[in-house]
Amino acid sequence: MATVERAYALARTGQFSDLDGLKIRLKADGCRAVDALLAARSIRGHLEAICAASFKPPVPPETPTPES
């Protein structure tokens, strides 16, 4: 999958609150030229909007309460 297509797919997962986190993931996955490929204002704007709309913060696990 091409880097830009992968960026859009990842943005829709709800795992990323912003473009910076998305870029870090793409680079960790071995995508090349991430900064250059996502530099266009239109692509950045779309990805930022998708991240903002779909982001779901992780829910912390419930801590057990001691029973009395």
Residue frames relative to the residue before (quaternion, step in Angstrom):
aa qw qx qy qz dx dy dz
M 1.0000 0.0000 0.0000 0.0000 0.00 0.00 0.00
A 0.4959 -0.6663 0.4741 0.2921 3.56 -0.94 0.89
T 0.6624 -0.5450 0.3479 0.3784 3.57 -1.16 0.64
V 0.6784 0.4813 -0.3069 0.4625 3.60 0.84 -0.89
E 0.6435 0.5089 -0.3224 0.4723 3.59 0.97 -0.81
R 0.6400 0.5164 -0.3157 0.4735 3.57 1.00 -0.83
A 0.6244 0.5444 -0.3364 0.4479 3.60 0.99 -0.80
Y 0.6686 0.4857 -0.3020 0.4752 3.59 0.92 -0.87
A 0.6454 0.5199 -0.3217 0.4580 3.58 0.96 -0.83
L 0.6787 0.4786 -0.2937 0.4734 3.57 0.91 -0.88
A 0.6178 0.5544 -0.3489 0.4350 3.60 0.98 -0.78
R 0.6857 0.4952 -0.2811 0.4533 3.59 1.03 -0.77
T 0.5507 0.6433 -0.3983 0.3525 3.62 1.18 -0.26
G 0.4361 -0.7042 0.4592 0.3212 3.59 1.16 -0.47
Q 0.5265 0.6577 -0.3964 0.3648 3.60 1.25 0.13
F 0.7577 0.3783 -0.1804 0.5003 3.59 1.18 -0.47
S 0.3137 -0.7711 0.5286 0.1663 3.55 -0.79 1.05
D 0.8124 0.0772 -0.0286 0.5772 3.58 1.19 -0.43
L 0.6966 -0.4918 0.3401 0.3966 3.51 -1.33 0.22
D 0.5973 0.5830 -0.3687 0.4092 3.60 1.04 -0.66
G 0.6683 0.4936 -0.2942 0.4724 3.58 0.91 -0.90
L 0.6301 0.5370 -0.3151 0.4641 3.52 1.07 -0.79
K 0.6532 0.5088 -0.3087 0.4682 3.59 0.95 -0.86
I 0.6254 0.5356 -0.3392 0.4549 3.58 0.97 -0.83
R 0.6635 0.5064 -0.3005 0.4615 3.58 0.92 -0.90
L 0.6474 0.5216 -0.3205 0.4540 3.58 0.93 -0.89
K 0.6657 0.4924 -0.3000 0.4737 3.58 0.93 -0.87
A 0.6445 0.5179 -0.3163 0.4651 3.59 1.01 -0.80
D 0.6699 0.4874 -0.2847 0.4823 3.57 1.14 -0.65
G 0.5936 -0.6186 0.3443 0.3827 3.59 1.27 0.03
C 0.4049 0.6972 -0.4958 0.3227 3.59 1.20 0.25
R 0.2903 -0.7719 0.5473 0.1426 3.55 -1.03 0.84
A 0.8396 0.1951 -0.1594 0.4813 3.54 -1.31 0.52
V 0.1385 0.8357 -0.5184 0.1168 3.58 1.10 0.71
D 0.6860 0.4899 -0.3006 0.4461 3.59 0.76 -1.01
A 0.6763 0.4921 -0.2948 0.4621 3.59 0.91 -0.88
L 0.6978 0.4864 -0.2793 0.4455 3.58 0.90 -0.90
L 0.7433 0.3627 -0.2121 0.5206 3.58 1.12 -0.60
A 0.4181 0.7469 -0.4338 0.2813 3.60 1.26 0.28
A 0.5590 0.6183 -0.4015 0.3797 3.61 1.10 -0.54
R 0.5540 -0.6481 0.4156 0.3168 3.56 -0.87 1.00
S 0.6609 0.5147 -0.3227 0.4405 3.60 0.92 -0.82
I 0.6589 0.4905 -0.3120 0.4774 3.60 0.95 -0.83
R 0.6423 0.5192 -0.3266 0.4597 3.59 0.90 -0.89
G 0.6656 0.5175 -0.3030 0.4441 3.57 0.89 -0.94
H 0.6600 0.5032 -0.3067 0.4660 3.56 0.93 -0.89
L 0.6900 0.4839 -0.2896 0.4537 3.57 0.83 -0.98
E 0.6370 0.5186 -0.3328 0.4632 3.60 0.99 -0.78
A 0.6579 0.5043 -0.3084 0.4666 3.59 0.98 -0.83
I 0.6492 0.5072 -0.3195 0.4681 3.59 0.95 -0.82
C 0.6470 0.5145 -0.3202 0.4628 3.59 0.93 -0.88
A 0.6770 0.5016 -0.2952 0.4505 3.57 0.86 -0.96
A 0.7019 0.4798 -0.2702 0.4519 3.57 0.95 -0.86
S 0.7866 0.3574 -0.1773 0.4712 3.57 0.97 -0.76
F 0.4667 0.7065 -0.4440 0.2931 3.62 1.21 -0.22
K 0.0441 -0.7623 0.6457 -0.0046 3.52 -0.99 0.98
P 0.3375 -0.7565 0.5136 0.2234 3.60 -0.37 1.16
P 0.5487 -0.6148 0.4408 0.3560 3.58 -1.04 0.68
V 0.3670 -0.7170 0.5533 0.2122 3.53 -1.03 0.84
P 0.3772 -0.7287 0.5130 0.2520 3.60 -0.65 1.03
P 0.5314 -0.6239 0.4537 0.3501 3.58 -1.04 0.67
E 0.5206 -0.6284 0.4722 0.3334 3.54 -1.09 0.68
T 0.3351 -0.7189 0.5705 0.2131 3.52 -1.05 0.81
P 0.4841 -0.6695 0.4711 0.3090 3.56 -0.88 0.88
T 0.2979 -0.7380 0.5764 0.1853 3.53 -1.03 0.78
P 0.4804 -0.6658 0.4751 0.3166 3.56 -0.90 0.82
E 0.3298 -0.7388 0.5565 0.1890 3.52 -0.92 0.94
S 0.3083 -0.7683 0.5367 0.1629 3.54 -0.95 0.90
